[in-house]
Amino acid sequence: MCGITGIYAFTDKGKTFFSQLNNSVATLKQRGPDANGIFTHNKVALGHTRLSIIDTSNAGAQPFTDASGRYTIVFNGEFFNYKEHRKSLLEKGIKLKSESDTEVLLHLYIAEGARCLEKVNGFFAFAIYDNREEKLFVARDRMGVKPLLIYQDEDKFIFGSEMKTLLAYGISKEIDEVSLYTYLQLNYIPAPNSIFKTVKKLEAGNYLEIANCKLQITNYYQIPKPIINYQLSIINYQTAQKKLVELLDASVQRRMIADVPLGAFLSGGIDSSVITALAAQHTKHLNTFSIGFKDEPLFDETRYAQLVAKKYQTNHTIFSLSNNDLFACLHSVLDYIDEPFADSSALAVFILSQHTRKFVTVALSGDGADELFAGYNKHRAEYQARSGGIAANLVKLLKPVWDVLPKSRNSKFGNKIRQLQKFSEGMNLNEKERYWRWAGLMNERDAENLLDLTGFKNLSGLHDEYSKRKKEILKYLNSLPFGEGQGGVLYTDMHLVLQNDMLVKVDMMSMANSLEVRTPFLDWTVVDFAFSLPSEYKIDEKMKKKIVQDAFRNYLPEELYNRHKQGFEVPLLKWFQTELKSMITDDLLNDNFIKQQNIFSVESVKNLKAKLFSNNPNDAVATVWALIVFQYWWKKQLGN
């Protein structure tokens, strides 16, 4: 795992920005603490920082140039099936000077161009420069595990692994108001857009080419569309279970290739336990890691993690944390975030990665299973909404009751009322609007009220562009019966939630600690298979993530089944009432600062703070956190 950056100059003026390459590389030190290097040739400059995983010798250093001197690559990621292609290259008489996957990838590109991507099983963002044709090729992996941001103007094209990498070149920083409006609703900013108008994200499964100073983006992979007629499915449920085990086991094996210590996250949930069970069969000394919460026993699942660790005799380490431990990493997380991102569970991922990195350089995780196989509460809610029934209709009818009862994430009763209120709200919406509402923490009306629209340059244009982006995100949803429709929900989750929230969170927080995280559920073979299955294999009236649970029932302790999964909630409300109160009242959300900033409505922020400190905070906690993240970022990037 590494960090990459580069610039392609269209003009002589563009070449003057080559002088900022070293500054850009410096921003990537945490992604690649082991080595760094730069390459320049005529119109192109490339930079790289290295986290050594495969072939840790200097022979694998980057930027890497082939023997002919024509092609140079900077590569962030892993090419898991590189050994079979390395063997093929050697059989063809090609002489290789390293044992690295980077060199194999470069030679595949030299031989096949963009078609090489069809042969690569892994996650990556990489760039290859052909100095004879003065052509730049840049690609991102199928699922978007590894990030890649891009910037273009009349003088230059710039790419990099992080926003701060691009900002080091001194590019313009004008806030994209539509992105801000979307961020307030979702707590993150969906690709291809970013917080800045001038910066875009190369989307998953795409590559771009620059030749003759012209840029073209091409899609090379899309997740297969869900099947529409279940009668066409020829695989029965028992056979599907066996196939899933086979594919996932092969995926895990591929991801255990490393020349450095490797381990696995083990939360005690089904997904990470499945990955641990499979990985343990391919090594005698698997290291596993869990975090427990001393002050929040309701969220502590280490007992279940220990059952799995004992069953597979892993070298298990539990990091038992207090709320003070979490709070201690708060500023480190806020400092590393270079685009507003307000999923508060990033704090837990940061601290897990921080502690895990003391023991290993690579960790396997169970990410992706919920989006693939319908594991979220919202999937159960969608199932109930489409299935109807007395209970669902009763919750819908009682919406006026849920609206007035106190709601809070910090008590069982208050959280249940909050969920019922949100469910009843969604029941009154069509499929697309319901998905959008349940995907976010704030509705459109409240998000708009929070903004000071007098400061917006083109309000009608904002609404038009927002509607266009939202329509694109929701284009796969429909009003078909549940089976087909749920396929659309999961398909949308893969493109929206997984790629823009979950994967961003894990990549950002693990890379902040120089830890590589690998995700076996997101091997493209597993993903393609998952979307060939009918929805009833994934969810029914009794069970979410059905096929995963059934396929691995013999692999896991019985205690992991038939229990309520309790997702971890960072104790933000407690902090807002104590340690962070002055940050809210006297600094980031201070009335005078809000007024001077001219982005948010002073009155709306006042009302939000009043709600936060009331007996009925509801989702004000999450909204305040989103504002804190944004304001902290704004002061760092745009404040005087």
C-alpha positions as CSV (number, residue, x, y, z in Angstrom):
1,M,0.0,0.0,0.0
2,C,1.3,3.4,-0.9
3,G,0.5,6.9,-1.9
4,I,0.7,8.3,-5.4
5,T,0.6,11.7,-7.1
6,G,1.4,13.2,-10.5
7,I,1.0,16.0,-12.9
8,Y,0.7,16.2,-16.7
9,A,1.5,19.6,-18.1
10,F,-0.5,20.8,-21.1
11,T,1.6,24.1,-21.3
12,D,4.9,25.5,-20.1
13,K,3.0,27.2,-17.4
14,G,1.7,23.8,-16.2
15,K,5.4,22.6,-16.0
16,T,6.1,25.3,-13.3
17,F,3.9,23.3,-11.0
18,F,6.5,20.4,-11.1
19,S,8.3,22.4,-8.3
20,Q,5.4,21.4,-5.9
21,L,5.8,17.7,-6.5
22,N,8.0,17.2,-3.4
23,N,5.4,19.0,-1.2
24,S,2.7,16.8,-2.6
25,V,4.7,13.6,-1.9
26,A,5.3,14.8,1.6
27,T,1.5,14.8,2.3
28,L,1.5,11.1,1.6
29,K,4.1,10.1,4.3
30,Q,1.6,8.2,6.4
31,R,0.4,6.2,3.5
32,G,3.9,5.3,2.6
33,P,6.4,5.7,5.5
34,D,9.1,3.3,4.2
35,A,10.4,5.1,1.1
36,N,9.6,7.8,-1.4
37,G,10.6,8.8,-4.9
38,I,9.9,11.1,-7.8
39,F,10.2,10.9,-11.6
40,T,10.1,13.7,-14.2
41,H,10.1,13.6,-18.0
42,N,9.2,16.4,-20.3
43,K,5.4,16.8,-19.7
44,V,5.0,14.5,-16.7
45,A,6.1,14.3,-13.1
46,L,5.2,11.4,-10.8
47,G,5.6,10.9,-7.1
48,H,5.3,7.9,-4.8
49,T,5.5,6.9,-1.1
50,R,5.9,3.3,-0.2
51,L,4.4,1.0,2.5
52,S,6.4,-2.1,1.7
53,I,4.2,-5.2,1.6
54,I,5.4,-7.4,-1.3
55,D,9.2,-7.5,-2.2
56,T,10.3,-5.1,0.5
57,S,13.7,-4.7,-1.1
58,N,14.9,-1.7,-3.0
59,A,14.2,-3.6,-6.2
60,G,10.5,-2.9,-5.8
61,A,11.0,0.8,-5.2
62,Q,8.8,3.3,-7.1
63,P,8.4,5.1,-9.4
64,F,9.4,2.0,-11.3
65,T,10.7,2.1,-14.9
66,D,10.9,-0.9,-17.2
67,A,14.2,-2.0,-18.7
68,S,13.6,-0.2,-22.0
69,G,13.2,3.1,-20.1
70,R,10.0,3.9,-21.9
71,Y,7.3,3.1,-19.3
72,T,7.1,4.3,-15.7
73,I,4.5,3.3,-13.1
74,V,3.4,4.6,-9.7
75,F,1.1,2.0,-8.0
76,N,-1.0,2.1,-4.8
77,G,-2.6,-1.2,-3.9
78,E,-2.1,-4.9,-4.3
79,F,-2.3,-7.2,-7.3
80,F,-3.2,-10.5,-5.6
81,N,-2.9,-12.9,-8.5
82,Y,0.4,-11.4,-9.8
83,K,2.3,-14.6,-9.3
84,E,0.5,-16.5,-12.0
85,H,1.1,-13.7,-14.4
86,R,4.7,-13.3,-13.3
87,K,5.2,-17.0,-14.2
88,S,3.7,-16.4,-17.7
89,L,6.0,-13.4,-18.3
90,L,9.1,-15.4,-17.4
91,E,8.0,-18.2,-19.7
92,K,7.8,-15.7,-22.5
93,G,11.4,-14.7,-21.9
94,I,10.8,-11.4,-20.2
95,K,13.5,-10.6,-17.7
96,L,12.2,-9.2,-14.4
97,K,14.4,-7.4,-11.9
98,S,12.2,-7.7,-8.8
99,E,9.7,-10.0,-7.1
100,S,7.1,-7.2,-6.9
101,D,3.6,-7.2,-8.2
102,T,4.3,-3.6,-9.5
103,E,6.7,-4.8,-12.1
104,V,4.3,-7.6,-13.3
105,L,1.4,-5.0,-13.6
106,L,3.7,-2.7,-15.6
107,H,4.6,-5.5,-18.1
108,L,0.9,-6.5,-18.4
109,Y,0.1,-3.0,-19.4
110,I,3.0,-2.8,-21.9
111,A,1.7,-6.0,-23.5
112,E,-2.0,-5.4,-23.4
113,G,-2.8,-1.8,-22.6
114,A,-6.1,-1.1,-20.8
115,R,-7.1,-4.7,-21.3
116,C,-4.6,-5.6,-18.6
117,L,-7.2,-4.5,-16.1
118,E,-9.3,-7.5,-16.9
119,K,-6.6,-9.8,-15.5
120,V,-5.9,-7.9,-12.3
121,N,-7.5,-9.2,-9.2
122,G,-6.8,-6.7,-6.5
123,F,-7.4,-3.1,-5.3
124,F,-5.5,-0.3,-6.7
125,A,-5.0,3.2,-8.1
126,F,-2.1,3.5,-10.4
127,A,-0.6,5.6,-13.2
128,I,1.6,4.6,-16.1
129,Y,3.5,7.0,-18.3
130,D,4.7,6.2,-21.8
131,N,7.4,8.7,-22.5
132,R,7.6,7.9,-26.2
133,E,3.9,8.6,-26.9
134,E,3.8,11.1,-24.0
135,K,0.7,9.2,-22.9
136,L,-0.6,8.9,-19.3
137,F,-2.8,6.0,-18.2
138,V,-4.5,6.2,-14.8
139,A,-6.9,3.5,-13.4
140,R,-8.9,2.7,-10.3
141,D,-10.0,-0.7,-9.0
142,R,-13.4,-2.3,-9.7
143,M,-15.0,-1.6,-6.3
144,G,-13.2,1.7,-5.4
145,V,-11.3,0.4,-2.5
146,K,-8.4,2.7,-3.2
147,P,-9.1,6.4,-3.7
148,L,-8.0,8.6,-6.6
149,L,-8.7,12.4,-6.9
150,I,-8.2,14.4,-10.1
151,Y,-7.9,18.1,-11.1
152,Q,-7.8,19.6,-14.5
153,D,-7.5,23.2,-15.9
154,E,-6.1,24.6,-19.2
155,D,-2.5,24.2,-18.1
156,K,-2.3,20.9,-16.3
157,F,-3.9,17.6,-15.0
158,I,-3.1,16.5,-11.5
159,F,-4.0,13.3,-9.6
160,G,-3.4,12.0,-6.1
161,S,-4.4,9.6,-3.4
162,E,-5.7,12.3,-1.1
163,M,-7.2,15.8,-1.3
164,K,-4.2,17.3,0.6
165,T,-2.0,15.8,-2.1
166,L,-3.7,17.9,-4.8
167,L,-3.9,21.0,-2.6
168,A,-0.1,20.9,-2.2
169,Y,0.1,22.1,-5.8
170,G,-1.8,25.3,-4.9
171,I,-5.0,24.6,-6.8
172,S,-8.1,26.7,-6.4
173,K,-10.4,25.9,-3.4
174,E,-13.9,27.0,-4.2
175,I,-16.6,25.1,-2.2
176,D,-19.1,23.1,-4.2
177,E,-22.4,24.2,-2.7
178,V,-24.2,21.1,-4.0
179,S,-21.7,18.9,-2.4
180,L,-22.1,20.7,0.9
181,Y,-25.9,20.4,0.8
182,T,-25.5,16.7,0.1
183,Y,-22.9,16.3,2.8
184,L,-25.3,17.7,5.4
185,Q,-27.8,15.0,4.5
186,L,-25.5,12.0,4.1
187,N,-22.4,12.9,6.2
188,Y,-20.2,12.3,3.2
189,I,-19.8,13.5,-0.4
190,P,-20.6,10.9,-3.2
191,A,-18.2,10.5,-6.1
192,P,-17.5,11.8,-8.7
193,N,-17.9,15.1,-6.9
194,S,-15.9,16.5,-4.0
195,I,-16.1,19.4,-1.6
196,F,-14.3,21.6,-4.2
197,K,-15.7,22.5,-7.6
198,T,-12.4,21.9,-9.3
199,V,-11.6,18.5,-7.8
200,K,-13.3,15.2,-8.9
201,K,-13.0,11.6,-7.9
202,L,-12.2,9.0,-10.6
203,E,-15.0,6.6,-10.1
204,A,-14.6,2.9,-9.3
205,G,-14.1,0.6,-12.3
206,N,-12.8,3.5,-14.5
207,Y,-9.6,4.5,-16.2
208,L,-8.5,7.6,-17.9
209,E,-6.0,8.4,-20.7
210,I,-4.3,11.6,-21.6
211,A,-2.7,11.8,-25.1
212,N,-2.1,14.9,-27.2
213,C,-3.3,16.9,-24.2
214,K,-6.7,15.4,-24.4
215,L,-8.3,13.5,-21.5
216,Q,-10.8,10.6,-21.9
217,I,-12.4,8.6,-19.1
218,T,-13.6,5.0,-19.8
219,N,-15.6,2.5,-17.7
220,Y,-14.1,-1.0,-17.8
221,Y,-16.2,-2.7,-15.1
222,Q,-19.7,-2.5,-13.7
223,I,-21.3,-4.7,-11.0
224,P,-23.7,-7.1,-12.9
225,K,-27.3,-5.9,-12.6
226,P,-29.5,-8.0,-10.3
227,I,-31.5,-10.7,-12.0
228,I,-35.0,-9.7,-12.7
229,N,-36.8,-13.0,-13.2
230,Y,-35.9,-15.4,-10.3
231,Q,-37.2,-18.4,-12.3
232,L,-34.1,-17.9,-14.6
233,S,-31.8,-18.6,-11.6
234,I,-30.5,-22.2,-12.1
235,I,-28.6,-22.4,-8.8
236,N,-30.4,-23.8,-5.8
237,Y,-29.9,-22.5,-2.3
238,Q,-27.7,-25.3,-1.0
239,T,-25.5,-25.1,-4.1
240,A,-25.3,-21.4,-3.7
241,Q,-24.0,-21.7,-0.1
242,K,-21.3,-24.1,-1.2
243,K,-20.3,-21.8,-4.1
244,L,-20.1,-18.8,-1.7
245,V,-17.8,-20.6,0.7
246,E,-15.6,-21.7,-2.3
247,L,-15.3,-18.2,-3.7
248,L,-14.8,-16.5,-0.4
249,D,-12.1,-19.0,0.7
250,A,-10.2,-18.4,-2.6
251,S,-10.5,-14.6,-2.0
252,V,-9.1,-14.9,1.5
253,Q,-6.2,-17.0,0.2
254,R,-5.4,-14.4,-2.4
255,R,-5.3,-11.7,0.3
256,M,-2.9,-13.5,2.5
257,I,0.0,-12.9,0.2
258,A,2.5,-10.6,2.0
259,D,6.1,-10.4,2.9
260,V,5.2,-8.6,6.2
261,P,3.2,-9.7,9.3
262,L,-0.6,-10.1,8.6
263,G,-3.6,-10.4,10.8
264,A,-7.4,-10.0,10.8
265,F,-9.9,-7.7,12.5
266,L,-12.3,-9.8,14.6
267,S,-15.2,-7.8,16.0
268,G,-17.4,-10.7,17.1
269,G,-19.9,-10.2,14.3
270,I,-20.6,-12.7,11.5
271,D,-18.6,-11.1,8.8
272,S,-15.2,-10.7,10.4
273,S,-15.7,-14.1,12.1
274,V,-16.2,-15.7,8.7
275,I,-13.0,-14.1,7.3
276,T,-11.1,-15.3,10.4
277,A,-12.4,-18.8,10.1
278,L,-11.3,-19.1,6.5
279,A,-7.9,-17.4,7.1
280,A,-7.1,-19.6,10.0
281,Q,-7.2,-22.6,7.7
282,H,-4.3,-21.3,5.7
283,T,-1.9,-20.3,8.4
284,K,-0.9,-21.8,11.8
285,H,-0.4,-18.4,13.5
286,L,-3.2,-16.0,12.5
287,N,-3.1,-12.8,14.5
288,T,-6.6,-11.4,15.3
289,F,-7.6,-8.1,16.9
290,S,-10.6,-6.7,18.7
291,I,-11.6,-3.6,20.5
292,G,-13.7,-3.6,23.6
293,F,-15.4,-0.6,25.3
294,K,-14.9,-0.4,29.0
295,D,-17.4,2.4,29.5
296,E,-20.0,1.1,27.0
297,P,-20.7,-2.5,27.9
298,L,-23.8,-2.5,25.7
299,F,-21.5,-2.2,22.6
300,D,-18.8,-4.6,23.8
301,E,-18.8,-7.7,21.6
302,T,-15.3,-9.0,22.6
303,R,-16.9,-12.1,24.3
304,Y,-18.1,-13.3,20.9
305,A,-14.7,-12.5,19.2
306,Q,-13.0,-14.6,21.9
307,L,-15.2,-17.6,21.1
308,V,-14.1,-17.4,17.5
309,A,-10.5,-16.9,18.4
310,K,-10.6,-19.9,20.7
311,K,-12.2,-22.1,18.1
312,Y,-9.5,-21.3,15.6
313,Q,-6.6,-20.9,18.1
314,T,-5.6,-17.5,16.8
315,N,-3.1,-15.2,18.5
316,H,-5.9,-12.9,19.7
317,T,-5.4,-9.4,21.1
318,I,-8.1,-7.3,22.7
319,F,-7.7,-3.6,23.0
320,S,-9.9,-2.6,25.9
321,L,-10.7,1.1,25.5
322,S,-12.3,3.8,27.6
323,N,-14.2,6.8,26.2
324,N,-11.1,8.8,27.2
325,D,-9.1,6.6,24.8
326,L,-11.5,7.4,22.0
327,F,-11.5,11.1,22.8
328,A,-7.7,11.2,22.8
329,C,-7.7,10.3,19.1
330,L,-10.3,12.9,18.2
331,H,-8.0,15.6,17.0
332,S,-5.8,13.2,15.2
333,V,-8.8,12.0,13.2
334,L,-10.0,15.6,12.5
335,D,-6.5,16.6,11.4
336,Y,-6.2,13.8,8.9
337,I,-9.6,14.3,7.3
338,D,-9.0,16.5,4.2
339,E,-12.6,16.5,2.9
340,P,-15.6,16.7,5.2
341,F,-16.5,13.2,6.3
342,A,-18.8,12.8,9.4
343,D,-19.2,9.0,9.9
344,S,-18.3,9.1,13.6
345,S,-17.4,5.4,13.7
346,A,-14.2,6.5,11.9
347,L,-12.9,7.2,15.5
348,A,-13.2,3.5,16.3
349,V,-11.6,2.4,13.0
350,F,-8.7,4.9,13.6
351,I,-8.0,3.6,17.1
352,L,-8.3,-0.1,16.0
353,S,-5.9,0.5,13.2
354,Q,-3.5,2.4,15.4
355,H,-3.3,-0.4,17.9
356,T,-3.3,-3.2,15.2
357,R,-0.4,-1.5,13.4
358,K,1.8,-2.2,16.4
359,F,1.6,-5.9,15.6
360,V,1.0,-6.3,11.8
361,T,1.2,-4.3,8.6
362,V,-1.7,-5.9,6.9
363,A,-5.2,-6.8,8.3
364,L,-8.1,-8.6,6.7
365,S,-11.6,-7.2,7.4
366,G,-15.3,-8.2,6.8
367,D,-16.3,-5.0,5.1
368,G,-18.7,-5.2,2.2
369,A,-20.9,-8.1,3.4
370,D,-23.7,-5.9,4.6
371,E,-24.1,-4.2,1.2
372,L,-23.8,-7.4,-0.8
373,F,-26.1,-9.6,1.3
374,A,-28.6,-7.2,3.0
375,G,-27.2,-6.9,6.5
376,Y,-28.4,-3.5,7.6
377,N,-31.4,-2.5,9.6
378,K,-32.6,-0.4,6.7
379,H,-32.7,-3.5,4.5
380,R,-35.1,-5.1,7.1
381,A,-37.1,-1.9,7.1
382,E,-37.3,-1.9,3.3
383,Y,-38.3,-5.5,3.3
384,Q,-41.1,-4.7,5.7
385,A,-42.1,-1.6,3.8
386,R,-42.5,-3.5,0.6
387,S,-44.1,-6.5,2.2
388,G,-46.7,-4.5,4.1
389,G,-48.6,-6.2,6.8
390,I,-50.4,-5.2,10.0
391,A,-47.3,-4.2,12.0
392,A,-45.8,-2.1,9.3
393,N,-49.0,-0.3,8.5
394,L,-49.6,0.3,12.3
395,V,-46.2,2.0,12.6
396,K,-47.1,4.1,9.6
397,L,-50.4,5.2,11.1
398,L,-48.8,6.0,14.5
399,K,-46.4,8.6,12.9
400,P,-48.0,11.5,14.8
401,V,-47.2,9.6,18.0
402,W,-43.6,8.9,17.1
403,D,-43.2,12.6,16.0
404,V,-43.9,13.9,19.5
405,L,-42.2,11.3,21.7
406,P,-38.6,12.0,22.8
407,K,-35.9,10.5,20.6
408,S,-32.3,9.9,21.3
409,R,-29.5,7.5,20.2
410,N,-28.3,7.3,23.8
411,S,-31.0,5.3,25.3
412,K,-32.7,2.1,24.3
413,F,-36.2,3.5,24.4
414,G,-35.3,6.8,22.8
415,N,-33.4,5.1,20.0
416,K,-36.4,2.7,19.3
417,I,-38.7,5.7,19.0
418,R,-36.2,7.4,16.7
419,Q,-36.2,4.3,14.5
420,L,-40.0,3.9,14.5
421,Q,-40.3,7.6,13.6
422,K,-37.9,7.3,10.7
423,F,-39.6,4.1,9.5
424,S,-43.0,5.7,9.5
425,E,-41.6,8.7,7.7
426,G,-40.2,6.4,5.0
427,M,-43.5,4.5,4.7
428,N,-45.1,7.6,3.4
429,L,-42.5,8.1,0.6
430,N,-42.0,6.4,-2.7
431,E,-39.2,3.9,-3.2
432,K,-36.5,6.4,-4.3
433,E,-37.3,9.1,-1.7
434,R,-37.6,6.5,1.0
435,Y,-34.1,5.1,0.1
436,W,-32.7,8.7,0.1
437,R,-34.3,9.4,3.5
438,W,-33.1,6.2,5.1
439,A,-29.6,6.6,3.7
440,G,-29.2,10.0,5.3
441,L,-29.4,11.5,8.8
442,M,-31.0,14.8,7.8
443,N,-33.8,15.4,5.4
444,E,-33.6,17.9,2.5
445,R,-35.8,20.6,4.2
446,D,-33.7,20.6,7.4
447,A,-30.4,20.6,5.4
448,E,-31.6,23.6,3.4
449,N,-32.7,25.5,6.5
450,L,-29.3,25.0,8.0
451,L,-27.7,26.8,5.2
452,D,-27.5,30.6,4.8
453,L,-28.8,30.7,1.3
454,T,-28.3,34.4,0.9
455,G,-24.6,33.6,0.5
456,F,-25.2,31.2,-2.4
457,K,-24.4,32.6,-5.9
458,N,-27.0,30.6,-7.9
459,L,-29.8,29.1,-5.8
460,S,-31.9,27.8,-8.7
461,G,-28.8,26.3,-10.2
462,L,-28.0,24.6,-6.9
463,H,-31.4,22.9,-6.9
464,D,-31.1,21.8,-10.5
465,E,-27.6,20.3,-10.1
466,Y,-28.6,18.7,-6.8
467,S,-31.6,17.0,-8.5
468,K,-29.4,15.8,-11.3
469,R,-26.9,14.2,-9.0
470,K,-29.5,12.7,-6.8
471,K,-31.3,11.2,-9.9
472,E,-28.1,9.6,-11.1
473,I,-27.5,8.0,-7.7
474,L,-31.0,6.6,-7.4
475,K,-31.3,5.5,-11.0
476,Y,-31.2,1.8,-10.2
477,L,-34.1,1.9,-7.8
478,N,-37.6,0.9,-8.9
479,S,-41.1,0.0,-7.6
480,L,-41.0,-3.6,-8.6
481,P,-42.0,-6.3,-6.1
482,F,-39.6,-6.7,-3.2
483,G,-37.2,-9.2,-4.7
484,E,-36.3,-7.2,-7.7
485,G,-36.5,-3.9,-5.9
486,Q,-34.2,-5.0,-3.1
487,G,-31.7,-5.9,-5.7
488,G,-31.8,-2.3,-6.7
489,V,-31.4,-1.2,-3.1
490,L,-28.3,-3.3,-2.7
491,Y,-27.0,-2.2,-6.1
492,T,-27.4,1.4,-5.0
493,D,-25.8,0.7,-1.6
494,M,-22.7,-0.7,-3.4
495,H,-22.3,2.5,-5.4
496,L,-23.3,5.0,-2.8
497,V,-22.8,3.8,0.8
498,L,-20.0,1.3,0.3
499,Q,-17.8,3.3,-2.1
500,N,-18.3,6.7,-0.5
501,D,-18.7,6.0,3.2
502,M,-17.5,2.5,4.3
503,L,-14.5,2.2,2.1
504,V,-13.5,5.8,2.5
505,K,-13.6,5.5,6.2
506,V,-11.5,2.3,6.4
507,D,-9.0,3.5,3.8
508,M,-8.6,6.9,5.4
509,M,-8.3,5.7,9.0
510,S,-6.1,2.7,8.3
511,M,-3.7,4.8,6.1
512,A,-3.5,7.4,8.8
513,N,-1.8,4.6,10.7
514,S,0.2,3.1,7.8
515,L,-1.9,-0.1,8.0
516,E,-3.2,-1.9,4.9
517,V,-6.7,-3.4,5.2
518,R,-7.8,-6.0,2.7
519,T,-11.5,-6.9,2.1
520,P,-12.2,-10.5,0.9
521,F,-15.9,-9.9,0.5
522,L,-15.2,-7.4,-2.2
523,D,-13.2,-9.7,-4.5
524,W,-15.0,-9.1,-7.9
525,T,-15.7,-12.9,-8.2
526,V,-17.7,-12.7,-4.9
527,V,-19.4,-9.5,-5.9
528,D,-20.5,-10.8,-9.3
529,F,-21.8,-14.0,-7.7
530,A,-23.7,-12.2,-5.0
531,F,-25.6,-10.1,-7.7
532,S,-26.5,-13.3,-9.6
533,L,-28.5,-14.5,-6.6
534,P,-32.2,-13.9,-5.9
535,S,-32.9,-11.6,-3.0
536,E,-34.7,-14.3,-1.0
537,Y,-31.3,-15.9,-0.6
538,K,-30.1,-12.8,1.2
539,I,-33.1,-11.7,3.3
540,D,-36.5,-12.9,4.4
541,E,-39.0,-12.1,7.2
542,K,-36.7,-13.8,9.8
543,M,-33.1,-13.2,8.7
544,K,-30.8,-10.6,7.2
545,K,-27.7,-11.7,5.4
546,K,-29.3,-15.1,5.2
547,I,-26.9,-17.0,2.8
548,V,-23.8,-15.8,4.7
549,Q,-25.2,-17.0,8.0
550,D,-26.4,-20.3,6.6
551,A,-23.3,-21.1,4.5
552,F,-20.9,-20.7,7.5
553,R,-23.1,-22.1,10.3
554,N,-20.8,-25.0,10.7
555,Y,-17.7,-22.7,10.8
556,L,-18.8,-20.5,13.6
557,P,-19.8,-20.8,17.3
558,E,-23.5,-21.2,17.8
559,E,-23.5,-18.2,20.2
560,L,-22.9,-15.8,17.3
561,Y,-26.4,-16.7,15.9
562,N,-29.8,-15.6,17.1
563,R,-28.5,-12.5,19.0
564,H,-29.2,-8.9,18.5
565,K,-26.3,-7.2,16.7
566,Q,-25.5,-3.9,18.5
567,G,-23.6,-1.5,16.3
568,F,-21.2,0.7,18.1
569,E,-22.1,4.3,18.8
570,V,-19.4,6.8,19.6
571,P,-20.4,8.7,22.8
572,L,-20.7,12.0,21.1
573,L,-23.5,13.4,23.2
574,K,-21.5,12.9,26.4
575,W,-18.5,14.7,24.8
576,F,-20.7,17.5,23.6
577,Q,-22.0,18.0,27.1
578,T,-18.5,18.0,28.6
579,E,-15.2,18.1,26.9
580,L,-16.4,19.4,23.5
581,K,-19.0,21.9,24.8
582,S,-16.6,24.9,24.6
583,M,-15.7,23.9,21.0
584,I,-19.4,24.1,20.1
585,T,-20.4,27.2,22.0
586,D,-17.2,29.3,21.9
587,D,-15.4,28.2,18.8
588,L,-16.7,26.2,15.8
589,L,-20.4,26.9,16.3
590,N,-20.1,30.2,18.0
591,D,-22.8,32.7,16.8
592,N,-20.3,35.4,15.7
593,F,-18.1,32.9,13.8
594,I,-21.2,31.5,12.0
595,K,-22.3,35.0,11.0
596,Q,-18.8,36.0,9.8
597,Q,-18.4,32.7,7.9
598,N,-21.6,33.3,5.9
599,I,-22.3,29.6,5.1
600,F,-24.8,28.5,7.8
601,S,-27.9,30.1,9.2
602,V,-27.2,31.6,12.6
603,E,-30.7,31.0,13.8
604,S,-30.8,27.4,12.6
605,V,-27.5,26.6,14.3
606,K,-28.8,28.2,17.5
607,N,-31.9,26.0,17.3
608,L,-29.8,23.0,16.6
609,K,-27.6,23.7,19.7
610,A,-30.7,24.1,21.8
611,K,-32.1,20.8,20.6
612,L,-28.7,19.1,21.3
613,F,-28.8,20.1,24.9
614,S,-32.5,19.3,25.4
615,N,-34.1,16.1,26.6
616,N,-35.1,15.2,23.0
617,P,-31.8,15.5,20.9
618,N,-32.9,12.9,18.2
619,D,-30.4,13.1,15.4
620,A,-29.1,16.6,16.4
621,V,-26.0,14.8,17.7
622,A,-25.1,13.5,14.3
623,T,-25.8,16.9,12.7
624,V,-23.7,18.8,15.2
625,W,-20.9,16.3,14.6
626,A,-21.2,16.9,10.8
627,L,-20.9,20.6,11.5
628,I,-17.9,20.2,13.8
629,V,-16.1,18.2,11.2
630,F,-16.9,20.7,8.4
631,Q,-16.0,23.7,10.6
632,Y,-12.7,22.2,11.7
633,W,-11.9,21.4,8.1
634,W,-12.9,24.8,6.9
635,K,-10.7,26.6,9.4
636,K,-7.8,24.5,8.4
637,Q,-8.2,24.8,4.6
638,L,-10.1,28.1,4.1
639,G,-9.8,30.1,7.3
640,N,-7.5,33.1,7.4
